[in-house]
């Protein structure tokens, strides 16, 4: 719960540091794979930045976050009622064309990552796309009162292996988009087949 306490306490500054970040280059490869007006689930939506961007582009967006303060802020900023819900609790079945998990699953316990990704895959319609991003690395660590699970290519491939109906479409590394940040990120796009 440490991580949630952090976001509840720092919701204001977290929103300020992330809301204006230009994410267009990350949206493009994900949205290119989705039908027009697709239904997207934003998992761990934080400030609501991506939810709002998808809404403005004409997509139907459902969003969840597990921080009460961020849920309030994101609901106000997007005009969409954000649900207070953890990624451990996703229980939809074939409801979404796309699931966007940008810098959220990195707070999932490493031992439960496969379980959570399984829930997200279940929530995707056949043909659906899953985007995930993690800080690049191989460790599970605590930093500034938050728990992080880092991921590299080998770990991502190991996570993908048990899902025989899912294929990796893209995998690439980016540098943090926020000024003053040099961290590397692993970006993944997976597709669920019928």
N, C-alpha and C positions, 0 to 999 in steps of 0.2 A: 504493500500500500504506500510505501515511501514515494514511489514515482507519482502516484495520484496526488499525494500531499504537495509534492513539488509543483505540479501544474495548477492545483487549486490556489496555492500561495503566489505563484508567479504568472498567473493567467494574463495579467495586464502587459508585463514586459515580453512574455512569450508571443502574445498577439502582435505587439508592436514590432518585434524583430522578425516575424515570419509573414505577416499579412501582405506586405507590399512586394515580397520576393517574386520575380518574374519566373514562372514555372512553365511557360509556353513550350519550351524545347522538350520538357518531360511529358506534357500532355499529348503532343503530336503523335508519337508512335503508338500510344495507348488508344487515343480516340480514332486514329486511322483504321483501327481494326473493328470499330463498333458501328452498328447501324444508326441511321439518323434517328434522333429522339430516343436513343437507348436509355434503359433504366440502369443507373449506376449506384452502387453502395460505396460511400466514402467511409472507410474504417479508421477511426481515430482521427476525426476531421480537425482537431485542434481549433485554430482560430476561425475555421470555416472558409479559408482562402480558396481551396480547390473546389469545394461545394459550390461557392458563389460563381467561380469561373465556369464550371460545368453547367450550372443553371442558366447563366447568360448565353451559353452556346446552344441552348435549347434542349438539354438533356433532362430527364426526370431523375432527381437525385434524392436518395435517402442517406442520412448521415448519422453516425454514432460516435460518441466519445465517452470516456469513463471519468472525466473530470467535470464535476458539477459547474465549476466556474467557467470552464471553456465551453460547456454546453450552453450556458446562459449567453456568453459573448457571441458564440457562433450563431445562435438562433437570432440574436439581434442584428448581427452583421449581414446575414444571408436572407432573412425573412422566411426561413424554412425551420419548422420545429425539429431541432436536433434531439435524437433519443439518447438518454443517459444509459449507456450499455457498454459492456466490455467486449473485446474481440473473443474472449473465452465463451461468451453467451450467444454468439451468432448461431441462429438455428433455422434460417430460411432454407427452402428447398427449391432449386431451379427458378429463382425469382429475378436474377439480375443478368443483364448483358455484359456488364463490366463491374469489377470490384477494384477500387483504388485504395491501396494501403501504403500511403506515402509516409515513411518515417514513423510508422506506428507499431508494426510488428517487432521492431527492434526493442520494444519494451516487454515482449513476450518471453517467459522463461524458456531457455533453450530446450529443456526437456519436454516442453509442451508445444513447441513450434509446429511439429508435424500434425498434431491433433488440431490446432487452430487453422492451419492451412487446409486441412481436410474439410473443416466446417465451411471455409470460404469457397472451396471447390464445389461442395455440395450446394451452396447458395447460388452458384452460377448456372445459367441455362446452358444446354449443350451449344457449343460454339462461342461461349462466353470467354472474356479476357480477364486475367488477374494481373494487376501491376503491384509490385512490392519494392520497397527500397530499404536498405540497411546500411549502417556505417560499415565501411570495408574493414575486415579483420577476421580474427578467429576466436576472440575471447568473449566471455560473459563477465561483465564488470560493473562496478558502481562508480558513478561520476556525478558530482554536484547533487547528491541525494536522489539520483535516478539510477535504475537498473537498466543496463544495455546488453543486448545480445548482438554481437557483430557477426557478419557473414562474409565468406569469400566464395569463389566460384565452386570449389570442391564441395563445400558444405551445401551450397544451393543445389548442386547436382544430386547430392545424397538425399536431400529433402524431396526432390522431384521423383526420384526412382520408384517409390512405392505406388505412385499414381499412374496406372497404365493408360488412363484416358486423358492424360494431360501432357502437353508438349511445350518445351520452351521455344518461344518465338524470337525473343531478343534478350541479350544480357550485355550491359555496358557499365562503364565506370564514369562517374562525374565527380567534379569538385564542388563542395558546398557553395550554394548560390548566395549565401549571406556575406556581406562585406566582413573583412577581418577573419574569415573562416577558411581553412585550407583542407578540412577533412575530406577524405574520399568516400564516395557512396557507391554501393553496388545496386544497380537497377535491374529488375527482372520483369519480363512480360511472359506469362504462361497462358496457353489456350486449352480450354476443356473441349474434348471431342465427344460426339454423341456415343 
